């Protein structure tokens, strides 16, 4: 699908959509709980659908409602027959459910679409192999198979790998019949997403004991609170707030939790440091244009924000430097390359570095044609850039904009 966006500033109010990051976690906890849970989540996405498919494949019963889902947990006393679990392109689904399948002793084949089979997962596979499971990744066939059952013990992951590996083990280890320790080696990245995991687990009565370098986890079943609600999505709010920062009267996103643990809430801080004015009132977040200026952004904890922040910086005279984003080369596209290519196609001046971007900002962009590269984040960046273009922006592959975000490579 080709989408054409006419140039000019944007203003107005848009409602938030449910956070995919929170939805994955709450649906998984509900599927592992002791009794049914109603999950309020009025909109779905390809990634959420992937998690729903896989949870059903593991034996949970999930009934759609107008405002979300009724989840009847899987029966831990009934063995799950060998199954195929279709993850689509959802990295969260794969990385959360692979260790859970191992903890449950399920023989499963995870079907992987798009670039998912090429994205990193070896550190997690190594830990599952070291603790009782046989795990085989076939990148050519785009499958990942697991058999065997995890054993209690010590699990170690580097802190600079995907936080989703760590979250997956936090979900899985309480399912084991004995004490386990999850140790993180080195500085932790994407800590906000881990806090979100821990909060969702706490909502279901599972509270791992924090240690100096990780967590101790005892056998514990999730206890359903009966009703949970998925909060608004800061990843989706970010492009709208970027548009507000670039011009027009203001852009407001409703239904947002300003106390959220989602990492991409940091968009408010980034835009504020650039000179935009950000307001918060009763679940409403508003971005107003200010006197914008370049800055240096460390993206280690906010990699998904890089394309839209780069789009803003491309229209801010001076040089903005984005660092700590090497993981973006292993997303749905090489996002450092495709972000630079997209903004340069619109008249920007963006250079790739080993772990980020150098954006030499101008006072406007020209417009032009952008290839979204099958990546919703690139489509969103081009849409943000249209707010400062003098001509139309044509996005080839614009349907990618509806594809949900992932947290890490």
TORKOL-4160 file (C-alpha; in steps of 0.2 Angstrom, whole numbers, padded with zeros to 4 digits, m for minus):
409
<pt num="1" X="0000" Y="0000" Z="0000"/>
<pt num="2" X="0006" Y="0017" Z="m0004"/>
<pt num="3" X="0002" Y="0032" Z="0007"/>
<pt num="4" X="0003" Y="0050" Z="0003"/>
<pt num="5" X="0004" Y="0063" Z="0017"/>
<pt num="6" X="0002" Y="0081" Z="0012"/>
<pt num="7" X="0014" Y="0093" Z="0021"/>
<pt num="8" X="0011" Y="0104" Z="0035"/>
<pt num="9" X="0010" Y="0105" Z="0054"/>
<pt num="10" X="m0002" Y="0094" Z="0064"/>
<pt num="11" X="m0013" Y="0098" Z="0078"/>
<pt num="12" X="m0027" Y="0090" Z="0088"/>
<pt num="13" X="m0031" Y="0076" Z="0100"/>
<pt num="14" X="m0030" Y="0057" Z="0097"/>
<pt num="15" X="m0034" Y="0043" Z="0109"/>
<pt num="16" X="m0021" Y="0030" Z="0114"/>
<pt num="17" X="m0021" Y="0012" Z="0109"/>
<pt num="18" X="m0017" Y="m0002" Z="0122"/>
<pt num="19" X="0001" Y="m0005" Z="0126"/>
<pt num="20" X="0007" Y="m0021" Z="0117"/>
<pt num="21" X="0021" Y="m0023" Z="0130"/>
<pt num="22" X="0008" Y="m0023" Z="0144"/>
<pt num="23" X="m0004" Y="m0034" Z="0135"/>
<pt num="24" X="0009" Y="m0048" Z="0131"/>
<pt num="25" X="0013" Y="m0049" Z="0150"/>
<pt num="26" X="m0004" Y="m0048" Z="0157"/>
<pt num="27" X="m0011" Y="m0061" Z="0145"/>
<pt num="28" X="0003" Y="m0072" Z="0149"/>
<pt num="29" X="0000" Y="m0071" Z="0168"/>
<pt num="30" X="m0018" Y="m0073" Z="0165"/>
<pt num="31" X="m0015" Y="m0089" Z="0155"/>
<pt num="32" X="m0004" Y="m0096" Z="0170"/>
<pt num="33" X="m0016" Y="m0091" Z="0184"/>
<pt num="34" X="m0026" Y="m0100" Z="0196"/>
<pt num="35" X="m0043" Y="m0095" Z="0190"/>
<pt num="36" X="m0051" Y="m0085" Z="0175"/>
<pt num="37" X="m0046" Y="m0067" Z="0172"/>
<pt num="38" X="m0054" Y="m0053" Z="0162"/>
<pt num="39" X="m0041" Y="m0043" Z="0153"/>
<pt num="40" X="m0047" Y="m0026" Z="0147"/>
<pt num="41" X="m0039" Y="m0022" Z="0130"/>
<pt num="42" X="m0051" Y="m0014" Z="0118"/>
<pt num="43" X="m0039" Y="m0015" Z="0103"/>
<pt num="44" X="m0028" Y="m0029" Z="0096"/>
<pt num="45" X="m0013" Y="m0030" Z="0085"/>
<pt num="46" X="m0003" Y="m0043" Z="0075"/>
<pt num="47" X="0009" Y="m0045" Z="0090"/>
<pt num="48" X="m0005" Y="m0047" Z="0103"/>
<pt num="49" X="m0014" Y="m0059" Z="0091"/>
<pt num="50" X="0002" Y="m0069" Z="0090"/>
<pt num="51" X="0003" Y="m0071" Z="0109"/>
<pt num="52" X="m0016" Y="m0075" Z="0110"/>
<pt num="53" X="m0013" Y="m0089" Z="0097"/>
<pt num="54" X="0002" Y="m0096" Z="0106"/>
<pt num="55" X="m0007" Y="m0096" Z="0123"/>
<pt num="56" X="m0022" Y="m0105" Z="0115"/>
<pt num="57" X="m0009" Y="m0118" Z="0108"/>
<pt num="58" X="m0003" Y="m0121" Z="0126"/>
<pt num="59" X="m0020" Y="m0125" Z="0132"/>
<pt num="60" X="m0028" Y="m0108" Z="0138"/>
<pt num="61" X="m0045" Y="m0104" Z="0133"/>
<pt num="62" X="m0047" Y="m0086" Z="0127"/>
<pt num="63" X="m0064" Y="m0078" Z="0123"/>
<pt num="64" X="m0064" Y="m0061" Z="0114"/>
<pt num="65" X="m0075" Y="m0047" Z="0121"/>
<pt num="66" X="m0079" Y="m0030" Z="0115"/>
<pt num="67" X="m0068" Y="m0023" Z="0128"/>
<pt num="68" X="m0054" Y="m0037" Z="0128"/>
<pt num="69" X="m0053" Y="m0055" Z="0133"/>
<pt num="70" X="m0059" Y="m0068" Z="0145"/>
<pt num="71" X="m0045" Y="m0079" Z="0149"/>
<pt num="72" X="m0047" Y="m0097" Z="0157"/>
<pt num="73" X="m0030" Y="m0103" Z="0162"/>
<pt num="74" X="m0022" Y="m0118" Z="0155"/>
<pt num="75" X="m0024" Y="m0134" Z="0166"/>
<pt num="76" X="m0006" Y="m0138" Z="0173"/>
<pt num="77" X="m0012" Y="m0155" Z="0177"/>
<pt num="78" X="m0016" Y="m0159" Z="0159"/>
<pt num="79" X="0000" Y="m0163" Z="0148"/>
<pt num="80" X="0000" Y="m0152" Z="0133"/>
<pt num="81" X="0002" Y="m0162" Z="0117"/>
<pt num="82" X="0016" Y="m0158" Z="0104"/>
<pt num="83" X="0011" Y="m0142" Z="0096"/>
<pt num="84" X="0016" Y="m0128" Z="0083"/>
<pt num="85" X="0015" Y="m0111" Z="0090"/>
<pt num="86" X="0014" Y="m0097" Z="0077"/>
<pt num="87" X="0024" Y="m0081" Z="0083"/>
<pt num="88" X="0022" Y="m0071" Z="0067"/>
<pt num="89" X="0035" Y="m0058" Z="0068"/>
<pt num="90" X="0032" Y="m0055" Z="0087"/>
<pt num="91" X="0049" Y="m0056" Z="0096"/>
<pt num="92" X="0040" Y="m0053" Z="0113"/>
<pt num="93" X="0029" Y="m0068" Z="0110"/>
<pt num="94" X="0044" Y="m0080" Z="0106"/>
<pt num="95" X="0055" Y="m0074" Z="0120"/>
<pt num="96" X="0042" Y="m0074" Z="0133"/>
<pt num="97" X="0034" Y="m0091" Z="0128"/>
<pt num="98" X="0050" Y="m0101" Z="0124"/>
<pt num="99" X="0056" Y="m0103" Z="0142"/>
<pt num="100" X="0038" Y="m0105" Z="0148"/>
<pt num="101" X="0036" Y="m0119" Z="0136"/>
<pt num="102" X="0052" Y="m0126" Z="0143"/>
<pt num="103" X="0046" Y="m0124" Z="0161"/>
<pt num="104" X="0029" Y="m0133" Z="0157"/>
<pt num="105" X="0039" Y="m0147" Z="0148"/>
<pt num="106" X="0030" Y="m0144" Z="0132"/>
<pt num="107" X="0037" Y="m0151" Z="0115"/>
<pt num="108" X="0034" Y="m0136" Z="0104"/>
<pt num="109" X="0039" Y="m0129" Z="0087"/>
<pt num="110" X="0038" Y="m0110" Z="0086"/>
<pt num="111" X="0035" Y="m0104" Z="0068"/>
<pt num="112" X="0044" Y="m0088" Z="0065"/>
<pt num="113" X="0040" Y="m0075" Z="0051"/>
<pt num="114" X="0049" Y="m0061" Z="0043"/>
<pt num="115" X="0066" Y="m0057" Z="0051"/>
<pt num="116" X="0062" Y="m0065" Z="0067"/>
<pt num="117" X="0072" Y="m0080" Z="0064"/>
<pt num="118" X="0087" Y="m0069" Z="0061"/>
<pt num="119" X="0085" Y="m0059" Z="0077"/>
<pt num="120" X="0096" Y="m0063" Z="0092"/>
<pt num="121" X="0090" Y="m0077" Z="0104"/>
<pt num="122" X="0106" Y="m0087" Z="0107"/>
<pt num="123" X="0109" Y="m0081" Z="0125"/>
<pt num="124" X="0092" Y="m0087" Z="0130"/>
<pt num="125" X="0093" Y="m0104" Z="0121"/>
<pt num="126" X="0110" Y="m0107" Z="0129"/>
<pt num="127" X="0102" Y="m0105" Z="0146"/>
<pt num="128" X="0088" Y="m0117" Z="0142"/>
<pt num="129" X="0100" Y="m0130" Z="0135"/>
<pt num="130" X="0111" Y="m0128" Z="0151"/>
<pt num="131" X="0096" Y="m0132" Z="0162"/>
<pt num="132" X="0087" Y="m0147" Z="0154"/>
<pt num="133" X="0080" Y="m0142" Z="0137"/>
<pt num="134" X="0084" Y="m0147" Z="0119"/>
<pt num="135" X="0082" Y="m0131" Z="0108"/>
<pt num="136" X="0085" Y="m0131" Z="0090"/>
<pt num="137" X="0084" Y="m0115" Z="0079"/>
<pt num="138" X="0083" Y="m0118" Z="0060"/>
<pt num="139" X="0085" Y="m0101" Z="0052"/>
<pt num="140" X="0082" Y="m0107" Z="0034"/>
<pt num="141" X="0065" Y="m0116" Z="0039"/>
<pt num="142" X="0061" Y="m0101" Z="0051"/>
<pt num="143" X="0057" Y="m0113" Z="0066"/>
<pt num="144" X="0063" Y="m0115" Z="0083"/>
<pt num="145" X="0059" Y="m0131" Z="0092"/>
<pt num="146" X="0060" Y="m0135" Z="0111"/>
<pt num="147" X="0058" Y="m0152" Z="0120"/>
<pt num="148" X="0062" Y="m0157" Z="0138"/>
<pt num="149" X="0058" Y="m0149" Z="0154"/>
<pt num="150" X="0068" Y="m0135" Z="0163"/>
<pt num="151" X="0076" Y="m0139" Z="0180"/>
<pt num="152" X="0077" Y="m0127" Z="0195"/>
<pt num="153" X="0095" Y="m0119" Z="0197"/>
<pt num="154" X="0105" Y="m0105" Z="0192"/>
<pt num="155" X="0102" Y="m0095" Z="0176"/>
<pt num="156" X="0114" Y="m0081" Z="0170"/>
<pt num="157" X="0111" Y="m0068" Z="0156"/>
<pt num="158" X="0121" Y="m0053" Z="0151"/>
<pt num="159" X="0114" Y="m0037" Z="0155"/>
<pt num="160" X="0116" Y="m0030" Z="0138"/>
<pt num="161" X="0105" Y="m0042" Z="0129"/>
<pt num="162" X="0087" Y="m0041" Z="0125"/>
<pt num="163" X="0077" Y="m0038" Z="0141"/>
<pt num="164" X="0064" Y="m0049" Z="0134"/>
<pt num="165" X="0076" Y="m0064" Z="0138"/>
<pt num="166" X="0076" Y="m0059" Z="0156"/>
<pt num="167" X="0057" Y="m0056" Z="0156"/>
<pt num="168" X="0054" Y="m0074" Z="0149"/>
<pt num="169" X="0064" Y="m0082" Z="0163"/>
<pt num="170" X="0055" Y="m0071" Z="0176"/>
<pt num="171" X="0039" Y="m0078" Z="0169"/>
<pt num="172" X="0045" Y="m0096" Z="0168"/>
<pt num="173" X="0056" Y="m0100" Z="0183"/>
<pt num="174" X="0041" Y="m0098" Z="0196"/>
<pt num="175" X="0033" Y="m0113" Z="0187"/>
<pt num="176" X="0048" Y="m0124" Z="0192"/>
<pt num="177" X="0046" Y="m0136" Z="0207"/>
<pt num="178" X="0061" Y="m0129" Z="0216"/>
<pt num="179" X="0071" Y="m0113" Z="0220"/>
<pt num="180" X="0080" Y="m0104" Z="0206"/>
<pt num="181" X="0092" Y="m0089" Z="0204"/>
<pt num="182" X="0092" Y="m0078" Z="0189"/>
<pt num="183" X="0108" Y="m0068" Z="0189"/>
<pt num="184" X="0112" Y="m0053" Z="0177"/>
<pt num="185" X="0130" Y="m0051" Z="0172"/>
<pt num="186" X="0135" Y="m0033" Z="0169"/>
<pt num="187" X="0125" Y="m0017" Z="0167"/>
<pt num="188" X="0106" Y="m0019" Z="0163"/>
<pt num="189" X="0099" Y="m0011" Z="0148"/>
<pt num="190" X="0080" Y="m0008" Z="0145"/>
<pt num="191" X="0077" Y="m0008" Z="0163"/>
<pt num="192" X="0060" Y="0000" Z="0161"/>
<pt num="193" X="0053" Y="m0015" Z="0152"/>
<pt num="194" X="0059" Y="m0027" Z="0166"/>
<pt num="195" X="0050" Y="m0016" Z="0179"/>
<pt num="196" X="0034" Y="m0018" Z="0169"/>
<pt num="197" X="0037" Y="m0037" Z="0169"/>
<pt num="198" X="0039" Y="m0036" Z="0188"/>
<pt num="199" X="0024" Y="m0025" Z="0190"/>
<pt num="200" X="0013" Y="m0037" Z="0180"/>
<pt num="201" X="0019" Y="m0052" Z="0190"/>
<pt num="202" X="0016" Y="m0043" Z="0206"/>
<pt num="203" X="m0002" Y="m0039" Z="0200"/>
<pt num="204" X="m0004" Y="m0058" Z="0199"/>
<pt num="205" X="0004" Y="m0061" Z="0216"/>
<pt num="206" X="0021" Y="m0066" Z="0210"/>
<pt num="207" X="0035" Y="m0056" Z="0218"/>
<pt num="208" X="0053" Y="m0062" Z="0214"/>
<pt num="209" X="0066" Y="m0058" Z="0228"/>
<pt num="210" X="0078" Y="m0045" Z="0221"/>
<pt num="211" X="0096" Y="m0049" Z="0224"/>
<pt num="212" X="0112" Y="m0038" Z="0221"/>
<pt num="213" X="0114" Y="m0045" Z="0204"/>
<pt num="214" X="0096" Y="m0052" Z="0199"/>
<pt num="215" X="0082" Y="m0061" Z="0207"/>
<pt num="216" X="0079" Y="m0077" Z="0218"/>
<pt num="217" X="0063" Y="m0086" Z="0212"/>
<pt num="218" X="0053" Y="m0098" Z="0222"/>
<pt num="219" X="0039" Y="m0110" Z="0215"/>
<pt num="220" X="0023" Y="m0099" Z="0214"/>
<pt num="221" X="0008" Y="m0099" Z="0204"/>
<pt num="222" X="0000" Y="m0083" Z="0197"/>
<pt num="223" X="m0016" Y="m0078" Z="0207"/>
<pt num="224" X="m0028" Y="m0069" Z="0197"/>
<pt num="225" X="m0035" Y="m0053" Z="0203"/>
<pt num="226" X="m0050" Y="m0056" Z="0192"/>
<pt num="227" X="m0049" Y="m0040" Z="0182"/>
<pt num="228" X="m0034" Y="m0031" Z="0174"/>
<pt num="229" X="m0033" Y="m0017" Z="0162"/>
<pt num="230" X="m0020" Y="m0014" Z="0148"/>
<pt num="231" X="m0013" Y="0004" Z="0149"/>
<pt num="232" X="m0011" Y="0016" Z="0135"/>
<pt num="233" X="0004" Y="0013" Z="0123"/>
<pt num="234" X="0019" Y="0026" Z="0125"/>
<pt num="235" X="0027" Y="0019" Z="0109"/>
<pt num="236" X="0012" Y="0023" Z="0099"/>
<pt num="237" X="0010" Y="0040" Z="0108"/>
<pt num="238" X="0028" Y="0045" Z="0103"/>
<pt num="239" X="0025" Y="0049" Z="0085"/>
<pt num="240" X="0010" Y="0060" Z="0089"/>
<pt num="241" X="0020" Y="0070" Z="0102"/>
<pt num="242" X="0034" Y="0072" Z="0090"/>
<pt num="243" X="0022" Y="0080" Z="0078"/>
<pt num="244" X="0016" Y="0091" Z="0091"/>
<pt num="245" X="0034" Y="0096" Z="0095"/>
<pt num="246" X="0037" Y="0101" Z="0077"/>
<pt num="247" X="0023" Y="0113" Z="0074"/>
<pt num="248" X="0004" Y="0117" Z="0075"/>
<pt num="249" X="m0004" Y="0123" Z="0090"/>
<pt num="250" X="m0002" Y="0106" Z="0100"/>
<pt num="251" X="m0005" Y="0088" Z="0099"/>
<pt num="252" X="m0013" Y="0079" Z="0114"/>
<pt num="253" X="m0014" Y="0060" Z="0117"/>
<pt num="254" X="m0027" Y="0054" Z="0129"/>
<pt num="255" X="m0028" Y="0038" Z="0140"/>
<pt num="256" X="m0010" Y="0039" Z="0145"/>
<pt num="257" X="m0003" Y="0034" Z="0162"/>
<pt num="258" X="0011" Y="0047" Z="0167"/>
<pt num="259" X="0017" Y="0035" Z="0180"/>
<pt num="260" X="0019" Y="0021" Z="0168"/>
<pt num="261" X="0034" Y="0009" Z="0168"/>
<pt num="262" X="0035" Y="0008" Z="0149"/>
<pt num="263" X="0052" Y="0014" Z="0143"/>
<pt num="264" X="0046" Y="0024" Z="0129"/>
<pt num="265" X="0038" Y="0036" Z="0141"/>
<pt num="266" X="0055" Y="0044" Z="0140"/>
<pt num="267" X="0049" Y="0053" Z="0124"/>
<pt num="268" X="0043" Y="0067" Z="0135"/>
<pt num="269" X="0060" Y="0069" Z="0143"/>
<pt num="270" X="0069" Y="0069" Z="0126"/>
<pt num="271" X="0057" Y="0081" Z="0118"/>
<pt num="272" X="0058" Y="0092" Z="0133"/>
<pt num="273" X="0077" Y="0093" Z="0132"/>
<pt num="274" X="0075" Y="0097" Z="0114"/>
<pt num="275" X="0065" Y="0112" Z="0119"/>
<pt num="276" X="0047" Y="0106" Z="0116"/>
<pt num="277" X="0034" Y="0110" Z="0130"/>
<pt num="278" X="0026" Y="0095" Z="0137"/>
<pt num="279" X="0010" Y="0095" Z="0148"/>
<pt num="280" X="0002" Y="0082" Z="0158"/>
<pt num="281" X="m0016" Y="0083" Z="0165"/>
<pt num="282" X="m0028" Y="0069" Z="0170"/>
<pt num="283" X="m0022" Y="0055" Z="0158"/>
<pt num="284" X="m0019" Y="0068" Z="0144"/>
<pt num="285" X="m0001" Y="0071" Z="0137"/>
<pt num="286" X="0001" Y="0086" Z="0126"/>
<pt num="287" X="0016" Y="0092" Z="0116"/>
<pt num="288" X="0018" Y="0110" Z="0111"/>
<pt num="289" X="0031" Y="0117" Z="0099"/>
<pt num="290" X="0045" Y="0126" Z="0107"/>
<pt num="291" X="0062" Y="0133" Z="0102"/>
<pt num="292" X="0070" Y="0116" Z="0097"/>
<pt num="293" X="0088" Y="0113" Z="0098"/>
<pt num="294" X="0100" Y="0098" Z="0095"/>
<pt num="295" X="0106" Y="0087" Z="0108"/>
<pt num="296" X="0115" Y="0070" Z="0111"/>
<pt num="297" X="0103" Y="0055" Z="0115"/>
<pt num="298" X="0109" Y="0039" Z="0123"/>
<pt num="299" X="0096" Y="0026" Z="0116"/>
<pt num="300" X="0101" Y="0011" Z="0125"/>
<pt num="301" X="0085" Y="0010" Z="0135"/>
<pt num="302" X="0074" Y="0018" Z="0122"/>
<pt num="303" X="0079" Y="0010" Z="0105"/>
<pt num="304" X="0062" Y="0011" Z="0098"/>
<pt num="305" X="0061" Y="0029" Z="0099"/>
<pt num="306" X="0076" Y="0032" Z="0088"/>
<pt num="307" X="0067" Y="0034" Z="0071"/>
<pt num="308" X="0054" Y="0047" Z="0076"/>
<pt num="309" X="0067" Y="0056" Z="0087"/>
<pt num="310" X="0078" Y="0057" Z="0072"/>
<pt num="311" X="0064" Y="0063" Z="0061"/>
<pt num="312" X="0062" Y="0078" Z="0073"/>
<pt num="313" X="0080" Y="0081" Z="0074"/>
<pt num="314" X="0081" Y="0082" Z="0055"/>
<pt num="315" X="0072" Y="0098" Z="0056"/>
<pt num="316" X="0081" Y="0106" Z="0070"/>
<pt num="317" X="0097" Y="0116" Z="0064"/>
<pt num="318" X="0113" Y="0109" Z="0071"/>
<pt num="319" X="0119" Y="0092" Z="0074"/>
<pt num="320" X="0110" Y="0079" Z="0085"/>
<pt num="321" X="0119" Y="0063" Z="0089"/>
<pt num="322" X="0111" Y="0047" Z="0094"/>
<pt num="323" X="0121" Y="0033" Z="0102"/>
<pt num="324" X="0119" Y="0016" Z="0110"/>
<pt num="325" X="0107" Y="0010" Z="0096"/>
<pt num="326" X="0117" Y="m0004" Z="0088"/>
<pt num="327" X="0103" Y="m0016" Z="0092"/>
<pt num="328" X="0092" Y="m0007" Z="0079"/>
<pt num="329" X="0102" Y="m0016" Z="0065"/>
<pt num="330" X="0093" Y="m0032" Z="0070"/>
<pt num="331" X="0075" Y="m0026" Z="0071"/>
<pt num="332" X="0062" Y="m0028" Z="0057"/>
<pt num="333" X="0074" Y="m0019" Z="0046"/>
<pt num="334" X="0091" Y="m0012" Z="0050"/>
<pt num="335" X="0083" Y="0003" Z="0058"/>
<pt num="336" X="0099" Y="0014" Z="0058"/>
<pt num="337" X="0101" Y="0011" Z="0039"/>
<pt num="338" X="0083" Y="0013" Z="0035"/>
<pt num="339" X="0080" Y="0028" Z="0046"/>
<pt num="340" X="0095" Y="0037" Z="0038"/>
<pt num="341" X="0089" Y="0032" Z="0020"/>
<pt num="342" X="0071" Y="0038" Z="0023"/>
<pt num="343" X="0075" Y="0055" Z="0030"/>
<pt num="344" X="0089" Y="0058" Z="0017"/>
<pt num="345" X="0075" Y="0053" Z="0004"/>
<pt num="346" X="0065" Y="0068" Z="0011"/>
<pt num="347" X="0080" Y="0080" Z="0010"/>
<pt num="348" X="0088" Y="0077" Z="0027"/>
<pt num="349" X="0106" Y="0075" Z="0031"/>
<pt num="350" X="0108" Y="0059" Z="0041"/>
<pt num="351" X="0124" Y="0049" Z="0043"/>
<pt num="352" X="0125" Y="0031" Z="0051"/>
<pt num="353" X="0138" Y="0028" Z="0064"/>
<pt num="354" X="0143" Y="0011" Z="0072"/>
<pt num="355" X="0130" Y="0012" Z="0085"/>
<pt num="356" X="0118" Y="0027" Z="0080"/>
<pt num="357" X="0115" Y="0042" Z="0069"/>
<pt num="358" X="0122" Y="0059" Z="0066"/>
<pt num="359" X="0108" Y="0071" Z="0061"/>
<pt num="360" X="0113" Y="0087" Z="0053"/>
<pt num="361" X="0097" Y="0097" Z="0055"/>
<pt num="362" X="0089" Y="0109" Z="0043"/>
<pt num="363" X="0075" Y="0121" Z="0046"/>
<pt num="364" X="0064" Y="0111" Z="0034"/>
<pt num="365" X="0063" Y="0095" Z="0024"/>
<pt num="366" X="0058" Y="0094" Z="0005"/>
<pt num="367" X="0047" Y="0079" Z="0005"/>
<pt num="368" X="0048" Y="0064" Z="m0007"/>
<pt num="369" X="0046" Y="0045" Z="m0008"/>
<pt num="370" X="0051" Y="0034" Z="0006"/>
<pt num="371" X="0052" Y="0015" Z="0006"/>
<pt num="372" X="0046" Y="0009" Z="0023"/>
<pt num="373" X="0056" Y="m0007" Z="0021"/>
<pt num="374" X="0042" Y="m0018" Z="0029"/>
<pt num="375" X="0045" Y="m0009" Z="0046"/>
<pt num="376" X="0032" Y="0001" Z="0054"/>
<pt num="377" X="0044" Y="0012" Z="0064"/>
<pt num="378" X="0051" Y="0019" Z="0047"/>
<pt num="379" X="0033" Y="0022" Z="0041"/>
<pt num="380" X="0030" Y="0032" Z="0057"/>
<pt num="381" X="0046" Y="0042" Z="0055"/>
<pt num="382" X="0042" Y="0047" Z="0038"/>
<pt num="383" X="0024" Y="0052" Z="0044"/>
<pt num="384" X="0032" Y="0063" Z="0058"/>
<pt num="385" X="0044" Y="0071" Z="0045"/>
<pt num="386" X="0029" Y="0076" Z="0034"/>
<pt num="387" X="0025" Y="0089" Z="0048"/>
<pt num="388" X="0040" Y="0099" Z="0042"/>
<pt num="389" X="0041" Y="0095" Z="0024"/>
<pt num="390" X="0037" Y="0108" Z="0010"/>
<pt num="391" X="0031" Y="0094" Z="m0002"/>
<pt num="392" X="0021" Y="0078" Z="0000"/>
<pt num="393" X="0028" Y="0063" Z="0008"/>
<pt num="394" X="0024" Y="0046" Z="m0001"/>
<pt num="395" X="0027" Y="0031" Z="0009"/>
<pt num="396" X="0029" Y="0014" Z="m0001"/>
<pt num="397" X="0024" Y="0000" Z="0010"/>
<pt num="398" X="0013" Y="0011" Z="0021"/>
<pt num="399" X="0003" Y="m0004" Z="0028"/>
<pt num="400" X="0019" Y="m0007" Z="0039"/>
<pt num="401" X="0013" Y="0007" Z="0050"/>
<pt num="402" X="0000" Y="m0005" Z="0058"/>
<pt num="403" X="0013" Y="m0018" Z="0063"/>
<pt num="404" X="0016" Y="m0018" Z="0081"/>
<pt num="405" X="0032" Y="m0013" Z="0090"/>
<pt num="406" X="0044" Y="m0024" Z="0098"/>
<pt num="407" X="0055" Y="m0020" Z="0113"/>
<pt num="408" X="0072" Y="m0025" Z="0108"/>
<pt num="409" X="0081" Y="m0033" Z="0094"/>
